[in-house]
Amino acid sequence: MNRRDFLLTASAAATLPNVSRAMGQFDLIAEAVEAQILPAGDYSATRSFGFNGGLPGPEVRAQQGQRLDVHLHNKLDEGTAVHWHGIRLQNAMDGVPILTQDIVNPGSTHAYQFTPPDAGTFWYHSHYLSHEQVARGLMGPLIVEETTPPDVDHDITAILADWRLDEAGQLTDDFATMHDVAHAGRMGNFARAFLPDLLLQEGARIRLRLINAATDRIFPLTLTGLKGKIVALDGMPLASPREFETIDLAPAQRADVIADVEDALEIAMATREGSYLLGQLAIDGEVEPRASAIPTLPSNDVPHPGNVAQDLVLTMQGGAMGGRHGGDNIWAFNNLSDLQPAPFASFQRGETARIRLVNDTSFPHGIHLHGHHFFEVRDDGSHGDLRDTTLVQAGETQDIVCVFDNPGKWMLHCHMLSHQAGGMKTWVEVL
């Protein structure tokens, strides 16, 4: 990313597609699109994939406890499938070919029906050839609203992503190269935050939902123009709002911030060359600021861990500058690459397990568990944040504790999707 790219992001004008409230049946159409990722006037639209004619896909909003009935229509020339990331849904609706469903072939339709039990910020994306299809644009936000939402003037979703583009502004076709897979993944040379087209008022209170939809990039974010706190991570409310200076989001992670507007909002990430502007919202006018404190969101009904019935270790292996392992791909878990006939572990429904995630590689990994949330374990042994994706830095270890209460076969993988394509994936079974 060069200095010109820094300046281009300030003038890029792409916005999120319209919000779709999922009342009854909602149609989600996977198709080839032309999206204005780079600034209009300087560059032509980028040929890519998308849902319902746009990139990212439409923002689907539903009420907590409201049934969703989504029909996926595949108008691509290749198969696809949709995973509803972070939703604790029934296994058959999880959207993972091989484990939970067949591939949705070109010209076919597949029905997803589920009732989100949790309010929060979630998202949806392809889970077939996801290292390529997500990079091409098959992703979008899924927002589940609280029965009584917090008092804010604007509820804003920001989708973060990056793209590897050529000089004409078109996607390069070098997905899953040996070098990318073995290192940090496929990094784009242009990044942005998709934001709605609106003006803020000084003094207004906003809820900002940040979603990292990039295939491999970790975003170290700064927010300027706001004074507020983090209120939720990965869709799960914090016990109390948390102060922040920066927010690090691994691929698939989310953060909700409630804040009061003090100036134009700028979302930026830190790079070696300095601050890279991802997106901004200008201000126009002012309103009387609220005197009330930043609220705590109502908690979701997530089961609390009991006595630990299984202590397990999942070791990440491989990659460039990594040691040898017994798997037959670039990356491995416990000397095994890719999905095996037998699960990594089996659990009785309602069983509590502790899994030690050991990163024995030279690169960070964002480990995602389908169908559940888990507690990150603090250094003192206490339970920390509820997440569905945890970032484990190179050479470090992170313990997680999970109540496996959702029956079925659930994928457990690195959400650096190039690493997943290179073998870093397994599955668990809840009986």
C-alpha positions in Angstrom: 0.0 0.0 0.0 1.6 3.2 -1.1 1.0 6.8 -0.1 -1.4 7.4 -3.1 -3.5 4.5 -1.8 -3.8 6.4 1.5 -5.2 9.4 -0.2 -7.5 7.4 -2.5 -9.4 5.9 0.5 -10.5 9.4 1.6 -12.4 9.9 -1.7 -13.7 6.4 -2.2 -17.5 6.6 -2.2 -18.8 3.0 -2.1 -21.5 2.4 0.5 -23.3 -0.5 2.0 -26.3 -1.8 0.1 -29.8 -1.2 1.4 -30.8 -2.8 4.6 -33.1 -5.9 4.2 -35.4 -6.6 7.1 -35.9 -10.4 7.1 -39.6 -10.6 7.6 -40.8 -14.0 6.2 -38.7 -15.2 3.2 -35.6 -13.4 2.1 -33.9 -14.1 -1.2 -30.1 -14.0 -1.3 -28.7 -14.2 -4.8 -25.1 -15.1 -5.4 -24.0 -13.6 -8.7 -21.3 -11.9 -10.7 -21.3 -8.2 -10.0 -19.4 -5.0 -10.9 -18.6 -3.1 -7.8 -17.1 0.4 -7.4 -14.4 -0.5 -4.9 -11.9 2.2 -6.0 -12.9 5.8 -6.5 -15.3 6.5 -9.3 -13.9 8.6 -12.1 -10.4 7.4 -11.5 -11.1 3.7 -11.9 -13.8 1.6 -13.5 -15.9 -0.9 -11.5 -14.3 -4.1 -10.4 -15.6 -7.4 -11.7 -16.3 -9.6 -8.8 -18.8 -11.7 -6.9 -21.6 -10.4 -4.7 -25.0 -10.9 -3.3 -28.1 -9.2 -4.7 -26.1 -7.2 -7.2 -23.8 -5.5 -4.6 -20.6 -5.9 -2.7 -20.8 -6.4 0.3 -24.1 -8.2 0.3 -27.3 -6.6 1.7 -27.4 -5.9 5.4 -29.9 -8.4 6.8 -31.6 -7.2 10.0 -33.8 -9.3 12.2 -35.1 -9.2 15.8 -33.7 -11.5 18.4 -35.8 -14.7 18.4 -37.3 -14.0 15.0 -37.2 -16.9 12.5 -35.1 -16.3 9.4 -36.1 -18.0 6.1 -33.4 -17.3 3.5 -33.4 -18.8 0.1 -29.9 -18.8 -1.5 -30.1 -18.7 -5.3 -26.8 -19.5 -7.0 -26.4 -17.6 -10.3 -22.7 -18.1 -10.4 -20.9 -20.5 -12.8 -19.5 -22.4 -9.8 -20.9 -23.9 -6.6 -21.3 -22.0 -3.3 -22.8 -22.2 0.2 -23.5 -19.6 2.9 -22.2 -19.8 6.5 -24.0 -17.7 9.1 -21.0 -16.7 11.2 -21.4 -16.5 14.9 -25.0 -17.7 15.0 -25.7 -20.6 17.4 -28.0 -22.3 15.0 -29.0 -25.9 14.3 -26.2 -27.9 12.6 -28.0 -28.5 9.3 -28.2 -24.7 8.6 -24.5 -24.0 9.3 -23.6 -23.9 5.6 -20.4 -26.0 5.5 -20.1 -28.4 2.5 -19.0 -31.9 3.5 -20.0 -31.5 7.2 -23.5 -30.1 7.1 -24.8 -29.8 3.5 -24.1 -30.4 -0.2 -22.6 -27.7 -2.4 -25.3 -25.5 -3.9 -24.6 -26.0 -7.6 -25.0 -23.3 -10.3 -28.7 -22.7 -11.0 -29.8 -24.3 -7.8 -31.5 -22.9 -4.7 -31.0 -23.8 -1.1 -33.1 -22.9 1.9 -31.7 -21.8 5.3 -34.1 -21.6 8.2 -33.1 -20.7 11.7 -33.9 -18.5 14.6 -31.0 -16.5 16.0 -31.0 -16.9 19.8 -28.6 -14.0 20.4 -28.8 -10.3 19.7 -25.6 -8.8 18.2 -23.3 -8.2 15.3 -22.9 -11.2 13.0 -22.2 -11.8 9.3 -22.6 -14.2 6.5 -20.2 -15.5 3.9 -19.4 -18.2 1.5 -17.9 -21.4 3.0 -17.1 -23.1 -0.3 -13.7 -22.1 -1.7 -14.0 -19.4 0.9 -10.4 -18.2 0.5 -11.4 -17.1 -3.1 -15.2 -16.5 -2.9 -15.0 -14.3 0.2 -12.1 -12.4 -1.4 -14.2 -11.8 -4.4 -17.1 -10.4 -2.3 -19.4 -13.2 -1.2 -20.1 -11.7 2.3 -22.4 -9.3 4.1 -23.6 -8.3 7.6 -26.3 -10.0 9.6 -27.5 -7.8 12.5 -29.8 -9.2 15.2 -31.4 -6.4 17.1 -32.2 -6.5 20.8 -35.8 -6.5 22.0 -35.0 -3.1 23.5 -32.1 -1.6 21.5 -29.8 1.0 23.2 -30.7 4.6 22.8 -28.6 5.9 19.9 -29.2 8.3 17.0 -27.5 6.1 14.4 -26.8 2.3 14.3 -23.9 2.1 11.8 -22.3 -1.0 10.3 -18.8 -0.9 8.9 -17.6 -3.8 6.8 -13.8 -3.9 6.6 -12.0 -5.7 3.7 -9.0 -5.6 1.4 -8.5 -6.5 -2.2 -5.5 -7.3 -4.4 -6.1 -5.2 -7.5 -4.1 -4.6 -10.7 -3.5 -1.2 -12.3 -6.9 -1.3 -14.0 -8.6 -1.8 -10.7 -9.5 -5.5 -11.4 -9.0 -8.4 -9.0 -5.8 -10.3 -9.6 -6.4 -14.1 -10.0 -3.7 -15.3 -7.7 -5.7 -17.0 -5.0 -4.0 -19.5 -2.7 -0.5 -19.2 -4.1 2.1 -21.2 -2.2 3.8 -18.1 -0.9 0.6 -16.5 0.4 -0.7 -19.7 2.0 2.6 -20.4 3.7 3.0 -16.9 5.1 0.4 -14.4 6.5 -2.1 -15.0 3.8 -3.3 -13.1 0.7 -3.0 -9.4 1.6 -4.6 -6.8 -0.6 -3.0 -3.7 -1.9 -6.2 -1.6 -1.2 -8.4 -1.7 1.9 -11.5 0.2 2.9 -14.4 0.3 5.3 -17.9 0.2 3.6 -20.1 2.7 5.4 -23.6 4.0 4.9 -24.1 7.3 3.1 -25.0 9.6 6.0 -23.9 12.7 7.8 -23.3 12.8 11.6 -24.1 15.6 14.0 -21.7 16.7 16.7 -23.1 15.5 20.0 -25.0 12.6 18.5 -24.6 9.1 20.0 -23.9 6.3 17.6 -23.5 2.5 17.7 -20.7 1.5 15.4 -20.6 -2.2 14.4 -17.1 -3.2 13.0 -16.9 -6.4 11.0 -13.6 -7.7 9.7 -14.6 -9.5 6.5 -11.1 -9.7 5.0 -9.8 -13.1 4.1 -6.5 -12.8 6.0 -5.7 -9.3 7.2 -5.7 -8.3 10.8 -6.9 -4.8 11.2 -5.3 -2.7 14.0 -7.9 0.1 14.1 -8.1 3.6 15.5 -11.3 5.6 15.7 -11.1 9.4 15.8 -13.9 11.9 16.2 -15.6 9.7 18.8 -15.6 9.4 22.6 -17.0 6.1 23.7 -16.5 2.5 24.7 -16.5 -1.1 23.4 -19.8 -2.7 24.4 -19.6 -6.1 22.6 -17.1 -8.5 20.9 -18.1 -11.1 18.4 -21.8 -10.3 19.0 -21.6 -10.9 22.7 -22.1 -8.0 25.1 -19.3 -7.2 27.6 -20.2 -7.3 31.3 -19.3 -3.6 31.4 -18.3 -1.2 28.6 -14.6 -1.0 28.0 -12.3 1.9 27.3 -10.0 1.6 24.2 -7.3 3.3 22.3 -7.0 0.8 19.5 -9.1 -2.2 18.4 -7.4 -5.2 16.8 -9.7 -7.3 14.7 -8.6 -10.6 13.2 -10.5 -11.9 10.2 -14.1 -12.7 11.2 -14.0 -10.8 14.5 -16.4 -8.0 15.3 -16.6 -5.2 17.8 -19.5 -2.9 18.8 -18.7 0.6 20.0 -21.2 3.1 21.5 -19.8 6.6 21.4 -20.7 10.3 21.2 -19.6 12.2 18.1 -17.1 15.0 18.7 -15.9 15.5 15.1 -15.9 13.7 11.8 -15.5 10.0 12.2 -12.4 8.5 10.8 -11.7 4.7 10.8 -8.0 4.0 10.1 -5.5 1.2 10.5 -1.9 1.4 11.5 0.7 0.4 8.9 4.5 0.7 8.7 4.0 3.8 6.5 1.6 5.4 9.0 -2.1 5.7 9.4 -4.2 4.4 6.5 -7.6 5.9 6.2 -10.3 3.2 5.7 -13.4 5.3 5.8 -15.0 8.4 7.2 -18.3 10.1 7.9 -18.5 13.9 7.9 -20.5 16.0 10.4 -23.2 18.5 9.6 -24.7 20.5 12.5 -24.9 19.5 16.1 -27.3 18.2 18.7 -27.5 18.3 22.5 -25.2 15.5 23.8 -26.6 12.9 26.2 -25.7 13.2 29.8 -26.2 9.5 30.4 -23.2 7.1 30.5 -22.5 4.6 27.7 -25.0 1.7 28.4 -24.3 -1.9 29.0 -26.0 -4.1 26.5 -28.3 -6.9 27.8 -26.5 -10.2 28.0 -27.4 -13.2 25.8 -28.5 -16.5 27.3 -25.2 -18.4 26.8 -24.6 -21.4 29.1 -22.1 -21.0 31.8 -19.3 -23.5 32.0 -19.5 -26.3 34.6 -16.8 -28.7 35.7 -14.3 -29.3 32.9 -14.8 -32.8 31.6 -12.1 -32.8 29.0 -8.7 -31.0 28.8 -7.5 -30.9 25.2 -4.6 -29.4 23.2 -4.8 -28.2 19.6 -1.4 -27.3 18.3 -1.0 -25.2 15.1 1.9 -26.3 12.9 3.5 -25.6 9.6 3.9 -22.6 7.3 7.1 -20.8 6.3 9.8 -20.8 8.9 7.8 -23.5 10.8 8.9 -26.9 11.9 8.1 -30.2 10.3 4.7 -31.8 11.0 2.9 -35.0 10.1 0.2 -33.5 7.9 0.1 -33.6 4.1 -0.6 -29.9 3.5 1.1 -26.6 4.3 -0.5 -26.3 7.7 -1.7 -28.8 10.3 -3.4 -29.2 13.7 -1.8 -31.9 15.8 0.0 -33.4 12.8 -3.1 -33.7 10.7 -4.1 -31.5 7.7 -7.6 -30.8 6.4 -10.8 -32.5 7.5 -10.3 -36.0 8.7 -12.8 -38.9 8.9 -12.7 -38.7 12.7 -13.3 -35.5 14.7 -10.6 -33.8 16.7 -12.9 -34.4 19.8 -16.4 -35.6 20.7 -18.5 -34.2 23.4 -21.7 -35.2 25.2 -24.3 -32.4 24.9 -23.8 -29.9 27.6 -20.2 -31.0 28.4 -17.7 -28.3 29.3 -14.2 -28.6 27.8 -11.0 -26.6 28.0 -8.9 -26.5 24.8 -5.4 -25.2 24.9 -4.6 -23.5 21.5 -0.9 -23.6 21.0 0.6 -21.6 18.1 3.8 -23.3 17.2 4.2 -21.3 14.0 5.7 -18.0 12.9 2.4 -16.4 12.1 -0.8 -15.4 14.0 -3.9 -17.4 13.6 -7.6 -16.5 14.2 -9.2 -19.7 15.4 -13.0 -20.0 14.8 -15.4 -22.5 16.3 -18.8 -23.0 14.5 -22.1 -23.2 16.3 -20.8 -22.0 19.7 -19.2 -19.2 21.6 -16.4 -19.8 24.1 -14.7 -18.0 26.9 -11.1 -16.9 26.5 -9.2 -17.8 29.7 -7.2 -15.1 31.3 -3.7 -15.6 32.7 -5.1 -15.9 36.2 -7.4 -18.7 35.1 -10.6 -16.7 35.2 -13.0 -16.6 32.3 -12.6 -13.6 30.0 -14.5 -12.5 26.9 -17.0 -14.6 25.1 -15.8 -15.0 21.5 -16.4 -17.2 18.4 -12.9 -16.3 17.0 -9.8 -15.9 19.1 -6.5 -14.4 17.8 -3.4 -16.4 18.9 -0.2 -14.7 18.1 2.9 -16.5 16.8 4.5 -18.6 19.6 1.7 -17.9 22.0 -0.9 -20.0 23.7 -4.6 -19.2 24.4 -6.9 -21.4 26.5 -10.6 -21.4 25.8 -13.5 -23.0 27.7 -16.6 -23.9 25.9 -19.9 -25.5 26.8 -20.6 -27.8 23.9 -24.4 -27.7 24.0 -25.2 -27.6 20.3 -25.5 -31.1 18.7 -23.9 -31.8 15.4 -20.7 -31.7 13.5 -18.9 -28.3 13.8 -15.9 -27.0 12.0 -12.9 -25.6 13.9 -10.4 -23.8 11.8 -8.2 -20.8 11.2 -10.2 -17.9 9.8 -7.1 -16.7 7.9 -8.9 -18.3 5.0 -5.6 -18.9 3.1 -4.4 -20.9 6.1 -7.7 -22.9 6.1 -7.2 -23.6 2.4 -3.7 -24.8 3.3 -4.9 -27.4 5.8 -5.6 -25.7 9.1 -9.0 -27.1 9.7 -10.6 -29.8 11.7 -14.0 -30.5 13.3 -15.7 -31.5 16.5 -18.8 -33.5 17.2 -21.4 -32.9 19.9 -23.5 -36.0 20.5 
